Amino acid sequence: MHVVCLGVMKTLLVGWVKQRNEPYSLKSAQIDALNSKILFLSNKVPREFARRPRTLKEIERFKATELMQFLLYTGVFLLADILDAERDRFEHSVDEISKKMDFNSTFLSTGDNQVTKQDLDNLNRNINALDKNIDEWRTNLSKENQSTQKLLKRVLEEVKLGASSATVKRKKILPQKPFSEVHEFSEFEAKIQSSENKYNDLVAELQTIICASTTKFIKMAWRKIITDNVAQSYSWQGTKTKTPARALSVTGALKQTFCLKFPNVANDSDNQLLPTR
């Protein structure tokens, strides 16, 4: 039970199904075909078997009886097409190479050129490395595509939001350069706090920042207002030496903008509004 079923059989199945980019790894299509066959058999297994077959998605939780059933009974049917195909492909490759090359214990010769076994091993390693790079490029391309789609969706939302508020004219309130001195930002905060119009102007201008990520939006918004040196003078709750950022009117405007731009995000987003370096 421990050596054959939970040992060898489980190691083989885990290697075929879970391992990736290995010569013995099964492709996703082959795994899906195996799972379909298993589901087909699950309702046709006689009651003499203690357990019904489960798909290979649960291979890590297989019991010894399931592995023995796969080894002695169902595996013969399930793996017939897959392993036969792999074996035929391997034998075909060997036959093709044999036709073109004369095997020798030290080298392979093709006419005047000599191809050593080390050359073939190097070629095989290069091919495997190329396959791995292709998979990485495909993964990165998929991630970039998803990121681009999110950004385009955000741009469309911003365009619609801008069109709906086009009739309201707002003055630019953000500084041309972020405030590098605490007293400059304090004066700006006093203006926002004392004037509702300036507060609304700040909210409207912050909405023009286009960013699909909530975290990046907060960083971009604060970096348009203050530098990192000024941000070090503030903390969310406030301390003996630092001013509480949560009480600022600028923070209130930023929070209102955040709720308008990201209505689907949870309301408990206060900690995200802290100036970050």
C-alpha positions in Angstrom: 0.0 0.0 0.0 2.7 2.5 1.0 5.3 1.6 -1.5 3.3 0.9 -4.6 0.0 2.8 -4.2 0.9 5.8 -2.1 4.5 5.7 -3.3 5.0 4.9 -7.0 1.5 5.3 -8.3 0.9 8.6 -6.6 4.3 9.9 -7.6 3.6 9.1 -11.3 0.2 10.8 -11.3 1.4 13.9 -9.5 4.4 14.2 -11.9 2.1 13.8 -14.9 -0.5 16.2 -13.7 1.1 18.8 -11.4 4.5 19.2 -12.9 5.0 21.7 -15.7 7.6 22.1 -18.4 8.9 18.6 -17.9 9.4 15.9 -20.6 6.9 13.7 -18.8 4.3 16.4 -18.0 0.9 15.9 -19.5 -0.7 18.8 -21.5 -3.8 20.6 -20.3 -5.9 19.0 -23.0 -4.7 15.6 -22.1 -5.5 16.2 -18.4 -9.0 17.5 -19.3 -9.5 14.3 -21.5 -8.5 12.1 -18.5 -10.9 13.9 -16.2 -13.7 13.5 -18.7 -13.1 9.8 -18.9 -13.0 9.6 -15.1 -16.3 11.3 -14.8 -17.7 8.9 -17.3 -16.5 5.9 -15.3 -17.6 7.3 -11.9 -21.2 6.2 -12.5 -20.3 2.9 -14.0 -18.0 1.4 -11.4 -19.5 -1.6 -9.7 -20.3 -1.5 -6.0 -17.5 -4.0 -5.2 -15.1 -1.0 -5.3 -14.9 0.9 -2.1 -14.7 4.4 -3.7 -15.9 5.9 -7.0 -13.2 7.5 -9.2 -12.4 11.1 -8.6 -10.9 13.6 -11.1 -7.2 14.3 -11.0 -7.8 17.7 -9.6 -8.0 15.9 -6.2 -4.9 13.8 -6.8 -3.3 15.1 -3.6 -6.2 13.7 -1.5 -6.4 10.3 -3.2 -6.6 7.3 -0.8 -4.6 4.1 -1.3 -7.7 2.2 -2.5 -8.2 4.8 -5.2 -4.6 4.6 -6.4 -4.8 0.8 -6.4 -8.0 1.0 -8.5 -6.3 3.4 -10.9 -3.2 1.1 -11.1 -5.0 -2.2 -11.6 -8.3 -1.4 -13.3 -9.3 2.1 -14.5 -5.8 3.3 -15.4 -5.4 0.8 -18.2 -8.5 2.3 -19.9 -7.8 5.9 -19.0 -4.1 6.1 -20.1 -4.4 3.9 -23.2 -4.7 6.7 -25.8 -2.4 9.2 -24.0 0.6 6.9 -23.2 0.3 5.2 -26.6 0.4 8.5 -28.3 3.5 9.6 -26.3 5.2 6.3 -27.0 4.5 6.5 -30.7 5.7 10.0 -30.9 9.0 9.0 -29.2 9.5 6.0 -31.4 8.8 8.0 -34.5 11.4 10.6 -33.5 14.0 7.8 -32.8 13.3 6.2 -36.2 13.7 9.6 -38.0 17.0 10.2 -36.3 18.2 6.7 -37.0 17.5 7.1 -40.7 19.6 10.3 -40.9 22.5 9.3 -38.5 24.8 6.4 -37.8 24.9 5.9 -34.1 28.3 5.3 -32.6 29.3 5.1 -28.9 31.2 8.3 -29.2 29.5 10.4 -31.9 26.8 10.6 -34.5 27.9 11.2 -38.1 25.9 12.9 -40.8 28.2 12.8 -43.8 31.3 14.9 -43.2 29.9 16.5 -40.1 30.2 14.9 -36.7 27.5 15.6 -34.1 28.4 14.5 -30.7 26.0 13.4 -28.0 26.9 16.5 -26.1 25.8 18.6 -29.0 22.4 16.9 -29.0 22.1 17.4 -25.2 22.9 21.1 -25.6 20.4 21.4 -28.4 17.7 19.7 -26.2 18.5 22.1 -23.3 18.2 25.1 -25.6 14.9 23.9 -26.9 13.6 23.4 -23.4 14.8 26.9 -22.4 13.1 28.3 -25.5 9.9 26.6 -24.6 10.1 28.0 -21.1 10.7 31.5 -22.4 7.8 31.2 -24.7 5.5 30.2 -21.8 6.8 33.2 -19.8 6.2 35.6 -22.7 2.7 34.2 -23.1 2.0 34.7 -19.4 3.4 38.2 -19.4 1.4 39.1 -22.5 -1.8 37.8 -20.9 -1.1 39.9 -17.8 -0.4 43.0 -19.9 -3.6 42.4 -21.9 -5.6 42.2 -18.8 -4.0 45.4 -17.4 -4.7 47.2 -20.7 -8.3 46.2 -20.7 -8.7 47.5 -17.1 -7.1 50.8 -18.1 -9.3 51.2 -21.2 -12.3 50.5 -19.1 -11.2 53.1 -16.6 -10.6 55.6 -19.4 -14.1 55.1 -20.7 -15.5 55.6 -17.3 -13.5 58.8 -16.9 -14.8 60.0 -20.3 -18.4 59.4 -19.4 -17.8 61.1 -16.0 -16.2 64.1 -17.7 -19.0 64.4 -20.2 -21.7 64.4 -17.5 -19.9 67.2 -15.6 -18.8 69.2 -18.7 -21.5 71.9 -18.1 -19.9 72.8 -14.7 -16.8 74.9 -15.1 -14.1 74.5 -12.5 -10.9 76.4 -11.8 -7.6 74.6 -11.6 -6.6 74.3 -7.9 -3.8 71.9 -7.9 -0.2 73.4 -7.8 1.9 73.3 -10.9 4.6 71.6 -8.8 3.9 69.7 -5.5 4.5 71.7 -2.4 8.0 71.1 -1.0 7.5 73.1 2.2 5.1 72.3 5.0 4.0 75.9 5.4 3.1 76.1 1.7 0.8 73.0 2.0 -0.7 74.5 5.2 -1.7 77.6 3.3 -3.2 75.5 0.6 -5.1 73.4 3.2 -6.4 76.6 4.7 -7.8 77.8 1.4 -9.5 74.5 0.7 -11.0 74.5 4.3 -12.3 78.0 4.1 -13.9 77.9 0.6 -16.5 75.4 -0.5 -15.9 76.3 -4.1 -12.2 75.6 -3.9 -13.0 72.3 -2.2 -15.3 71.3 -5.1 -12.7 72.5 -7.6 -10.1 70.2 -6.0 -12.5 67.3 -6.1 -13.3 68.0 -9.8 -9.6 68.3 -10.7 -8.6 65.1 -8.8 -11.2 63.2 -10.9 -9.2 64.0 -14.0 -6.5 61.6 -12.8 -6.8 58.5 -14.9 -5.7 55.3 -13.1 -7.1 51.8 -12.9 -5.5 50.9 -9.6 -6.9 52.4 -6.4 -3.4 52.4 -4.7 -1.8 54.1 -7.7 -4.5 56.7 -7.8 -3.9 57.7 -4.1 -0.1 57.9 -4.7 -0.5 60.0 -7.9 -3.0 62.3 -6.2 -0.8 63.0 -3.2 2.3 63.4 -5.4 0.6 66.1 -7.3 0.0 68.0 -4.0 3.0 67.4 -1.8 6.6 66.0 -2.0 7.8 63.0 0.1 9.6 65.3 2.5 6.3 67.1 3.3 4.5 63.8 3.6 6.8 62.7 6.4 5.4 65.5 8.6 1.9 63.8 8.6 0.5 60.5 9.9 -3.0 59.2 9.7 -3.9 59.4 13.4 -1.3 62.0 14.3 1.5 61.9 16.8 3.3 64.4 19.1 5.5 65.5 16.2 3.2 64.8 13.2 -0.1 66.3 12.1 -3.1 64.0 11.7 -3.8 63.6 7.9 -7.3 62.3 8.4 -8.5 65.7 9.7 -7.3 67.6 6.6 -9.8 69.1 4.1 -7.5 67.9 1.3 -7.9 64.3 2.6 -11.7 64.8 2.7 -11.7 65.9 -0.9 -9.5 63.0 -1.9 -11.8 60.6 -0.1 -14.8 62.0 -1.9 -13.0 61.7 -5.2 -12.0 58.1 -4.4 -15.7 57.2 -3.7 -16.7 58.8 -7.0 -14.0 57.1 -9.1 -14.2 53.7 -7.4 -17.8 53.2 -6.2 -17.4 49.4 -6.1 -14.5 49.5 -3.6 -15.4 48.9 0.1 -16.2 52.1 2.1 -13.6 51.2 4.7 -10.8 52.8 2.6 -9.5 55.4 5.0 -6.1 53.7 5.5 -5.5 53.8 1.8 -5.8 57.6 1.8 -2.6 58.2 3.8 0.2 60.1 1.9 2.7 57.4 0.9 6.3 57.7 -0.2 
